[in-house]
């Protein structure tokens, strides 16, 4: 696999983890996002070790990471929809 592509996926996963951490504890998505975040962190660790030559990260691992990222995006969108819109007139 292309190292630049894997590094890009790694950066993308790190950013998603940071956003998942910001989901409010009051959100109905908080508990589920916590599990996805933990799984993403394990995948990030494995990918980092792979880039250092200490582990293998194959096509099936990449496919799993892609699925996790899609699920995380969906959770972020769903959690964002829970935020009430307030039209502030100045």
N, C-alpha and C positions, 0 to 999 in steps of 0.2 A: 504494500500500500504506500501511497505517496505521503511522505512525512509532513509536508506543508498542509495537506488536506487534514491529516490527523491532528495537527496542532491547531488548525482552525476549528475543528470539531471540539477539541479540548477547551478552547477559549469560549466557544458557544455554550458548552455545558456549564462552565464556571459561571457565566453570566446568568444563565437560567437558575442555577442554584441560589445565587444571590437574590434574585427576584422572588423565588419561592420562599425564601426566609422572611420576606417582607409581607407575606399574606397574613392578615390580621388573625389573631387567635379566635376572634368572634366569628370568623367566616366558617361556613359549613365545609369549606375546602381545606381548612387548616390541617386536619388530621391526615387526610389523604395526601396532601402535598408534602407532609413530613416524611411519609414512606417513600414517595417518589424522589424526594431530595436525598434521602439516605442511599437509595439505590444508585442515583446519579453520582453521588460522592464515591461510592465503591467503584463504579465504572470509570470515573475520572482517575482514581488511584491506579487502577489497572492500566489505563491508557498512558499515564505518566511513566509507570514502570516499563511499559512497552517501548516508549520513546527513548528511555535510557538503556534499553537492551536487557532489562532484567525480567521481562515477562513477554508472553505472546498476546497479541490483540489481533484476532483474525476477522474474517468477513462476518461471521455470526455475531461476534462481539459488537462490531460496527452496526449491524442491523438492530441489535438490542438497544444500543445507544440511540439510534435514530428513533425507535419506538418510544423510548423514554422521553426524548426531547419533544416529540409530538404530543405525548400525554401531558408533559409539563406545560407546554404552550396552551393546550386546551384548558388546563386547570387555571392558568393565569387569566385567560380570557373570561372563564366562568366566575372567578373571584372578582375580577374587575367589574363584571356586570352587577355584582351585589352592592357596589359602592353607589350610594344615592347621588344623583345629579343635583347640584344646586346652582341655579342661574343667579349669579351675583350681578346686580345692576349697580353701577357706580355712578 
